[in-house]
Amino acid sequence: MAVLHSWCSYLPRCNFPQNRHLIRASLLPFPVEEAKYHHHLSVAIEAVQHACCLCVDVKKSLLSNDRWILGKTDQTPVTVADFGVQALISLELKREFPTIPLVAEEDSAFLRSQSSSNILVDAIFDAVSGKINGQDEDLSTDDVLRAIDRGGEDAISFDEKPATYWVLDPIDGTRGFLKGSDALYVVGLALVVEGEVVLGVMGCPNWLHDPLTNTDYNNAQTGVIMVAHVGCGTWAKSISFDMGSSVYLLESIWKRCFVDSCEVLQNGRFCIPESQTWDLIPLSNEFGYTTDNLDLTRDEKRILLLRACCGSLCKYLMVASGRASVFILRARTKTIIKAWDHAVGIICVQEAGGQISDWDGNQLNLAADIEGRRIIFPSGGVIVSNGTLHAEIVHIISSHTSVS
């Protein structure tokens, strides 16, 4: 335990501004009367902001303490921050909406199975402690474990009836979280009501592109909070972290986000999963690619393939903010596509003017996994676009592949 206390004692604390208890409505970029789920959205924004601060704090210590990086059975990495974010957001949502279930990526079974489980649980508790809005002083490690399990696979069983539930990806792009300050990762939270995503919040703590000034930062760590509500559009504002004290500072101005206006497919900016190559995408039968934005030899038969970091949600964020035109993912036989990798991205892109479908052009069905609401089954894969290019992409894909 000595090692744990040594690590925890140097874990930076996220000091929230003294005005954190201001009326939640002030967090929204639009009048509350325009948003049916304004209270849900306000709570979600606060929770994701707190979670981003947790990520920044943990990452400072994590990079020099690789014992807090674990490997799950599917060989994907998981960290103290993944569990901490899920516990923190679960606790905040349960306090405000105790009857709305949570579908999330992690559970404590894996955590409890580790030989050093007590040390890990204490580290997660330390990361969460002090970051929960209105936290009771008697919060225990058991409370934290139960909060994690509230989003786990065995927490709730749905049926065919329409349901209301939260969908959380505590850290989408954990590999990016581990790579360094320039690798993007996203905290994503969405609310689903009767099969429709009605609101979403994405927090990217190291998004260097300022949505307010359209400039890039290379000095202090700057991130972005993106929010969307059905019928109210997609909005973003900057969030920055004082690297000395870990205070997060939010800009007071929201900026409306729109997808880009590209109308010609070969002029678009494309993203694909980092685990896939362009030759796996049917468009490769008609277009080559370049990754050099300044490539003067680029012709109409080569598209621009953007370098995007780990996880799907950062690609949704890029399309919703106009930095990318298209994100294409191919469904592979042995790969399970999880709802939390797409739910919040769906509404952020749609409300920004974009379109999402499977390779057949059908909407993604979040209720296809009737009991768990954890898995989606897009035919062929997923297409996320600015809307203008969508029909052409579906047509090209259908002409080059047999999608069942």
Summary of the structure (lengths in Angstrom):
residues: 404
radius of gyration: 20.5
end to end distance: 53.7
largest distance: 64.0
contacts: 1409
relative contact order: 0.13
helix: 33%
strand: 23%
